[in-house]
Amino acid sequence: VSSPEELKKFVEDAGERLLVVDVRNPDASVEPGDQKSLAVAALPSDTNRPKAVSLIFDRESNSMPLPEVDPDTPIITHCGGGGRGQKAKDFLEKNGFTNVLNGGGPKETECWNEFGDK
């Protein structure tokens, strides 16, 4: 998980290009641990977190849908606490994305404060 200082600078440098990729799964039968973080921070929607998209990281296939953005787009991945956020970061980099940080998630409150409202 990146430090709050790294995330703050990353968000500032990214400006309008920032994309936040939320990899949590709302299906409690698949990822029961996500329910706690979803109660703290809802999934992105048209009215919530406008710079964020929901792209679920699947532990079984160790993959996720790729965002439809340029490979150099500044991206912050996150889950509830950082584990799948790191797997998502690694997966995106393996697929050609070059500017990715793992932001942890709502559980990492100091980090979350830097990008959670994006």
C-alpha positions as CSV (number, residue, x, y, z in Angstrom):
1,V,0.0,0.0,0.0
2,S,1.3,3.4,-0.9
3,S,1.9,6.0,1.8
4,P,-0.5,8.9,2.3
5,E,2.2,11.3,1.1
6,E,2.7,9.3,-2.1
7,L,-1.0,9.2,-2.7
8,K,-1.4,12.9,-2.1
9,K,1.3,13.8,-4.6
10,F,0.0,11.2,-7.1
11,V,-3.6,12.7,-6.9
12,E,-2.2,16.3,-7.3
13,D,0.0,15.3,-10.3
14,A,-2.8,13.3,-11.9
15,G,-5.4,16.1,-11.8
16,E,-8.4,15.5,-14.0
17,R,-6.7,12.4,-15.5
18,L,-7.0,10.4,-12.3
19,L,-8.9,7.1,-12.3
20,V,-9.7,5.2,-9.1
21,V,-10.3,1.5,-9.6
22,D,-12.4,-0.1,-6.9
23,V,-11.9,-3.9,-7.1
24,R,-14.3,-4.8,-4.2
25,N,-17.1,-7.3,-4.8
26,P,-20.6,-6.5,-3.5
27,D,-21.5,-10.2,-3.6
28,A,-21.2,-11.3,0.1
29,S,-21.2,-14.9,-0.9
30,V,-18.0,-14.3,-2.9
31,E,-16.2,-11.7,-0.8
32,P,-17.9,-11.6,2.7
33,G,-15.1,-9.3,4.0
34,D,-16.0,-6.5,1.6
35,Q,-19.3,-5.9,3.3
36,K,-17.7,-4.0,6.2
37,S,-15.8,-1.6,3.8
38,L,-18.8,-1.2,1.6
39,A,-20.7,0.0,4.7
40,V,-18.0,2.7,5.1
41,A,-17.6,3.6,1.5
42,A,-20.1,2.7,-1.2
43,L,-19.1,1.5,-4.7
44,P,-18.7,4.1,-7.3
45,S,-21.8,5.3,-9.2
46,D,-22.9,8.3,-11.3
47,T,-23.5,10.3,-8.1
48,N,-20.8,8.8,-5.8
49,R,-17.0,9.1,-6.4
50,P,-17.1,10.5,-10.0
51,K,-13.4,9.6,-10.8
52,A,-13.9,6.0,-9.7
53,V,-15.0,2.8,-11.5
54,S,-15.9,-0.6,-10.1
55,L,-13.9,-3.4,-11.8
56,I,-14.1,-6.5,-9.6
57,F,-10.9,-8.4,-9.1
58,D,-11.6,-12.2,-9.2
59,R,-9.4,-14.2,-6.9
60,E,-10.2,-17.5,-8.7
61,S,-9.0,-16.3,-12.1
62,N,-6.5,-13.8,-10.6
63,S,-7.8,-11.2,-13.1
64,M,-10.2,-8.4,-13.6
65,P,-11.7,-6.3,-16.5
66,L,-9.2,-3.8,-17.9
67,P,-10.2,-0.1,-17.6
68,E,-10.9,1.6,-21.0
69,V,-8.2,4.3,-20.6
70,D,-4.8,5.0,-22.0
71,P,-2.0,2.8,-20.5
72,D,-0.3,5.9,-19.0
73,T,-3.5,7.1,-17.2
74,P,-2.8,7.7,-13.5
75,I,-4.6,4.9,-11.6
76,I,-5.2,4.2,-8.0
77,T,-6.4,0.6,-7.2
78,H,-8.1,-0.2,-3.9
79,C,-10.1,-2.9,-2.2
80,G,-11.1,-2.9,1.5
81,G,-7.6,-2.9,2.9
82,G,-5.0,-3.4,0.2
83,G,-4.6,-7.1,-0.6
84,R,-6.6,-7.3,-3.8
85,G,-5.7,-3.7,-4.5
86,Q,-2.1,-4.9,-4.9
87,K,-3.1,-7.9,-7.0
88,A,-5.1,-5.5,-9.2
89,K,-2.1,-3.1,-9.5
90,D,0.2,-6.0,-10.5
91,F,-2.4,-7.3,-13.0
92,L,-2.8,-3.8,-14.6
93,E,1.0,-3.4,-14.9
94,K,1.3,-6.9,-16.4
95,N,-1.2,-5.7,-19.0
96,G,0.7,-2.6,-20.0
97,F,-0.5,0.1,-17.5
98,T,2.4,2.2,-16.5
99,N,1.2,4.6,-13.8
100,V,-0.5,2.6,-11.0
101,L,-0.5,2.9,-7.2
102,N,-2.3,0.7,-4.6
103,G,-4.2,2.9,-2.3
104,G,-5.3,0.3,0.2
105,G,-8.9,1.0,0.9
106,P,-11.3,2.5,3.5
107,K,-9.6,0.5,6.3
108,E,-6.4,2.5,5.6
109,T,-7.9,5.7,6.7
110,E,-4.9,8.0,6.2
111,C,-4.5,6.8,2.6
112,W,-8.3,6.8,2.0
113,N,-8.4,10.4,3.0
114,E,-6.2,11.3,0.0
115,F,-8.4,9.7,-2.7
116,G,-11.6,8.2,-1.2
117,D,-13.8,11.0,-2.4
118,K,-12.5,10.9,-6.0
